């Protein structure tokens, strides 16, 4: 039988594991999409251990503040706002009220972008992340493309505070500005433009999950009647910034897969516009290449 560090077998009926089971049911009843994961993550956060170590927390060490955290999540406050951290690819980011919480779906967008940059065979690729939010995309690219020069742009002052905290000590250069007019000094020089912009139609406000609708900044969510206003603006910015042959990558809603590639038309100076699925095989991001002259 497996022994605990103290020589005793681990107790499968520990107080904490029993509380996690109750919390899981409460979160499920509240409509939380991943109740078991969230209940365990909150328990790990409150008790200062990893999720896989919950069984090792002694009964005497159970912290009643766990139920305060569960109540906040039950009210559909984002898990990441409660813990103050979000995990994205190989990063742990600071997040909280005022900044968009990075989603797992965006990881596949970044993965495609990293492969595209590596395929360019450019020694020090120049990359611009528009609407950077927490800085997740920019930091992932800087980390996984080691000699890249990465600029990140964010308009919202609240989000910018979180981005500043996250990029501190990194190679990412953060700019406070509008994605639609950003970085004219880099016109025609950039190898990759990437963005996870706002793309939720204003008409779908009531269908947005409470975690996003009530806690993410509206500036990071909504973009006109059809949700594509910012993407249309990013198309022009990307065309201005990119060198001929440079690539743009833009995330969108899974319901917009048939629309976004058509924004990057040959008439506007683009080639190879295409849509790509996420890990759940849903249309998630569009890419295009600035046409050669």
C-alpha positions as CSV (number, residue, x, y, z in Angstrom):
1,X,0.0,0.0,0.0
2,X,1.3,3.5,-0.8
3,X,2.5,5.3,2.3
4,X,2.2,8.9,3.1
5,X,5.4,10.9,4.1
6,X,4.6,10.2,7.7
7,X,4.4,6.5,7.2
8,X,0.6,6.3,7.2
9,X,-1.5,5.4,4.1
10,X,-3.2,8.4,2.5
11,X,-6.8,8.8,3.6
12,X,-9.2,8.7,0.7
13,X,-11.9,10.1,2.9
14,X,-9.9,13.2,4.0
15,X,-11.8,16.3,5.1
16,X,-10.5,18.3,2.1
17,X,-11.4,15.7,-0.5
18,X,-14.9,15.5,1.0
19,X,-15.3,19.2,0.9
20,X,-14.1,19.3,-2.7
21,X,-16.8,16.8,-3.6
22,X,-19.4,19.0,-2.0
23,X,-18.0,22.1,-3.8
24,X,-18.1,20.3,-7.1
25,X,-21.8,19.6,-6.7
26,X,-22.5,23.2,-5.7
27,X,-20.6,24.6,-8.7
28,X,-22.3,22.2,-11.0
29,X,-25.7,23.3,-9.7
30,X,-24.6,26.9,-10.4
31,X,-23.9,26.1,-14.0
32,X,-20.1,26.4,-13.8
33,X,-18.8,24.6,-17.0
34,X,-15.9,22.7,-15.3
35,X,-17.1,22.2,-11.7
36,X,-14.6,19.4,-10.6
37,X,-11.6,21.2,-12.0
38,X,-12.5,24.5,-10.5
39,X,-13.3,23.0,-7.1
40,X,-9.9,21.3,-7.1
41,X,-8.1,24.4,-8.4
42,X,-9.6,26.5,-5.6
43,X,-8.7,24.0,-3.0
44,X,-5.1,23.8,-4.2
45,X,-4.9,27.6,-4.3
46,X,-6.3,28.1,-0.8
47,X,-4.1,25.4,0.7
48,X,-0.9,26.3,-1.2
49,X,-0.5,22.9,-2.9
50,X,-0.8,21.5,-6.4
51,X,-4.0,19.8,-7.5
52,X,-2.4,16.4,-7.4
53,X,-1.4,17.0,-3.7
54,X,-4.9,17.6,-2.3
55,X,-5.0,14.1,-0.7
56,X,-1.9,15.0,1.3
57,X,-3.5,18.0,3.1
58,X,-4.0,17.0,6.7
59,X,-7.5,17.2,8.2
60,X,-6.2,19.7,10.8
61,X,-4.9,21.9,8.0
62,X,-8.3,22.4,6.2
63,X,-8.8,26.1,5.6
64,X,-12.4,27.3,5.9
65,X,-11.5,30.1,3.5
66,X,-12.0,27.5,0.8
67,X,-15.7,28.0,1.1
68,X,-15.4,31.7,0.6
69,X,-13.6,31.0,-2.7
70,X,-16.2,28.5,-3.7
71,X,-19.0,31.0,-3.0
72,X,-17.3,33.5,-5.3
73,X,-17.0,30.9,-8.1
74,X,-20.6,29.8,-7.5
75,X,-21.6,33.4,-8.2
76,X,-19.8,33.0,-11.5
77,X,-16.8,35.2,-10.7
78,X,-14.0,33.9,-13.0
79,X,-11.8,31.3,-11.4
80,X,-8.7,33.3,-12.5
81,X,-9.9,36.4,-10.7
82,X,-10.2,34.4,-7.5
83,X,-6.7,32.9,-7.8
84,X,-5.1,35.9,-9.5
85,X,-3.4,33.7,-12.1
86,X,-4.1,32.2,-15.5
87,X,-2.1,29.5,-17.3
88,X,-1.4,30.0,-21.0
89,X,0.8,27.5,-22.9
90,X,4.0,27.6,-20.8
91,X,3.2,30.8,-18.9
92,X,1.6,31.7,-15.6
93,X,0.1,35.2,-15.9
94,X,-1.2,37.7,-13.4
95,X,-4.9,38.5,-14.1
96,X,-7.8,40.1,-12.3
97,X,-10.6,42.6,-12.7
98,X,-10.1,44.9,-15.7
99,X,-8.3,42.4,-18.0
100,X,-9.6,39.8,-20.4
101,X,-8.8,36.3,-19.1
102,X,-6.9,34.3,-21.8
103,X,-8.7,31.2,-23.0
104,X,-7.4,27.8,-23.9
105,X,-8.8,28.2,-27.5
106,X,-6.2,30.9,-28.1
107,X,-3.3,28.5,-27.5
108,X,-3.9,26.9,-30.8
109,X,-3.9,30.3,-32.5
110,X,-0.5,31.0,-31.0
111,X,0.8,27.6,-31.9
112,X,-0.1,28.2,-35.6
113,X,1.6,31.6,-35.5
114,X,4.8,30.1,-33.9
115,X,5.0,27.5,-36.7
116,X,4.5,30.2,-39.3
117,X,7.2,32.4,-38.0
118,X,9.7,29.5,-37.7
119,X,8.9,28.6,-41.3
120,X,9.9,32.1,-42.5
121,X,13.5,31.4,-41.6
122,X,14.0,35.0,-40.5
123,X,16.8,35.4,-38.0
124,X,15.1,38.0,-35.7
125,X,11.4,38.1,-36.7
126,X,9.5,41.2,-35.9
127,X,6.1,40.5,-34.4
128,X,3.2,42.7,-33.4
129,X,0.4,41.6,-31.0
130,X,-2.7,43.9,-31.3
131,X,-5.2,44.1,-28.4
132,X,-2.8,42.3,-26.2
133,X,-4.9,42.4,-23.0
134,X,-2.8,40.5,-20.3
135,X,0.1,40.1,-22.8
136,X,-0.4,36.4,-23.1
137,X,0.0,36.1,-26.8
138,X,3.0,38.4,-27.0
139,X,4.8,36.7,-24.1
140,X,4.2,33.2,-25.5
141,X,5.7,34.3,-28.8
142,X,8.7,35.9,-27.2
143,X,9.3,32.8,-25.1
144,X,8.8,30.2,-27.8
145,X,10.5,32.2,-30.7
146,X,13.7,33.1,-28.7
147,X,15.2,35.7,-31.1
148,X,11.9,37.4,-32.0
149,X,11.3,41.1,-31.4
150,X,7.8,41.4,-30.0
151,X,5.7,44.6,-29.7
152,X,2.3,44.5,-27.9
153,X,-0.4,47.1,-28.2
154,X,-3.3,47.7,-25.7
155,X,-5.8,50.6,-25.6
156,X,-7.6,49.9,-22.3
157,X,-5.8,51.4,-19.3
158,X,-7.1,48.8,-16.9
159,X,-5.8,45.9,-19.0
160,X,-2.5,47.8,-19.6
161,X,-1.8,47.7,-15.8
162,X,-2.0,43.9,-15.9
163,X,0.1,43.6,-19.1
164,X,2.8,45.8,-17.6
165,X,3.0,43.4,-14.6
166,X,3.2,40.4,-16.9
167,X,5.8,41.7,-19.4
168,X,8.1,43.0,-16.7
169,X,11.6,41.5,-17.3
170,X,10.6,40.1,-20.7
171,X,11.7,41.1,-24.2
172,X,8.1,42.3,-25.0
173,X,7.8,46.0,-25.7
174,X,4.4,47.2,-24.5
175,X,2.6,50.2,-26.1
176,X,-0.4,52.1,-24.9
177,X,-2.4,52.8,-28.1
178,X,-5.2,52.0,-30.5
179,X,-4.7,48.9,-32.6
180,X,-6.2,50.7,-35.6
181,X,-3.5,53.4,-35.6
182,X,-0.6,51.6,-33.8
183,X,3.1,51.7,-34.6
184,X,3.4,53.7,-37.8
185,X,7.2,53.6,-37.3
186,X,7.1,49.9,-38.1
187,X,5.1,50.2,-41.4
188,X,6.2,47.6,-44.0
189,X,8.7,45.9,-41.7
190,X,6.7,43.4,-39.6
191,X,6.8,39.6,-40.2
192,X,3.8,38.6,-38.2
193,X,0.7,40.5,-36.9
194,X,-1.4,38.6,-34.5
195,X,-4.6,39.5,-32.6
196,X,-7.3,38.2,-30.3
197,X,-9.6,41.2,-30.8
198,X,-13.1,41.8,-29.5
199,X,-15.5,39.9,-31.8
200,X,-18.8,39.4,-30.0
201,X,-21.8,41.0,-31.7
202,X,-23.6,43.5,-29.6
203,X,-26.8,41.6,-30.4
204,X,-25.5,38.6,-28.5
205,X,-24.9,40.3,-25.1
206,X,-27.4,38.1,-23.3
207,X,-25.9,34.9,-24.6
208,X,-22.4,35.6,-23.3
209,X,-21.3,33.5,-20.3
210,X,-21.6,35.4,-17.0
211,X,-17.8,35.1,-16.3
212,X,-17.1,37.1,-19.5
213,X,-20.1,39.4,-19.7
214,X,-20.0,40.5,-16.1
215,X,-16.2,40.5,-15.5
216,X,-14.2,40.8,-18.7
217,X,-13.9,44.5,-20.0
218,X,-16.6,45.2,-22.6
219,X,-13.9,46.7,-24.8
220,X,-12.3,43.3,-25.1
221,X,-15.6,41.6,-26.0
222,X,-17.9,43.5,-28.2
223,X,-17.3,45.0,-31.6
224,X,-20.3,46.3,-33.5
225,X,-23.6,44.7,-34.7
226,X,-21.9,41.8,-36.3
227,X,-18.8,41.6,-34.1
228,X,-16.4,42.3,-36.9
229,X,-15.8,46.0,-36.7
230,X,-12.4,45.7,-35.0
231,X,-11.3,42.9,-37.2
232,X,-12.0,45.1,-40.2
233,X,-9.8,47.8,-38.7
234,X,-7.0,45.3,-37.9
235,X,-7.1,44.2,-41.5
236,X,-6.0,47.6,-42.6
237,X,-3.5,48.0,-39.7
238,X,-1.9,44.6,-40.6
239,X,-1.6,45.5,-44.3
240,X,0.1,48.7,-43.3
241,X,2.5,47.0,-40.8
242,X,3.4,43.8,-42.7
243,X,6.2,43.5,-45.2
244,X,5.3,41.8,-48.5
245,X,5.0,38.1,-47.6
246,X,4.3,38.8,-44.0
247,X,1.4,37.0,-42.2
248,X,-1.6,38.1,-40.2
249,X,-3.4,35.8,-37.7
250,X,-6.7,36.9,-36.2
251,X,-8.9,34.9,-33.7
252,X,-12.7,35.0,-34.2
253,X,-15.8,33.4,-32.9
254,X,-16.6,29.9,-34.1
255,X,-19.7,31.2,-35.7
256,X,-17.7,33.7,-37.8
257,X,-15.6,31.2,-39.7
258,X,-17.3,31.8,-43.0
259,X,-17.0,35.6,-42.8
260,X,-13.5,36.6,-41.5
261,X,-11.4,35.2,-44.4
262,X,-13.5,37.3,-46.8
263,X,-12.2,40.5,-45.1
264,X,-8.7,39.7,-46.3
265,X,-9.4,39.8,-50.0
266,X,-7.1,39.9,-53.0
267,X,-8.5,43.3,-53.9
268,X,-7.2,44.6,-50.6
269,X,-3.7,43.2,-51.1
270,X,-3.9,39.8,-49.5
271,X,-3.2,36.2,-50.6
272,X,-3.8,32.8,-49.2
273,X,-6.7,33.8,-46.8
274,X,-7.9,30.8,-44.9
275,X,-9.7,29.7,-41.8
276,X,-8.4,27.2,-39.2
277,X,-10.0,25.1,-36.5
278,X,-9.2,25.0,-32.8
279,X,-8.5,21.8,-30.9
280,X,-12.3,21.1,-30.8
281,X,-12.4,21.4,-34.6
282,X,-14.4,24.6,-34.5
283,X,-13.5,27.5,-36.8
284,X,-11.3,29.7,-34.6
285,X,-8.9,31.9,-36.5
286,X,-8.2,33.3,-39.9
287,X,-4.9,33.9,-41.6
288,X,-3.7,35.7,-44.7
289,X,-0.4,36.7,-46.3
290,X,0.3,40.2,-47.5
291,X,0.6,39.9,-51.3
292,X,3.9,40.4,-53.0
293,X,4.1,43.6,-55.2
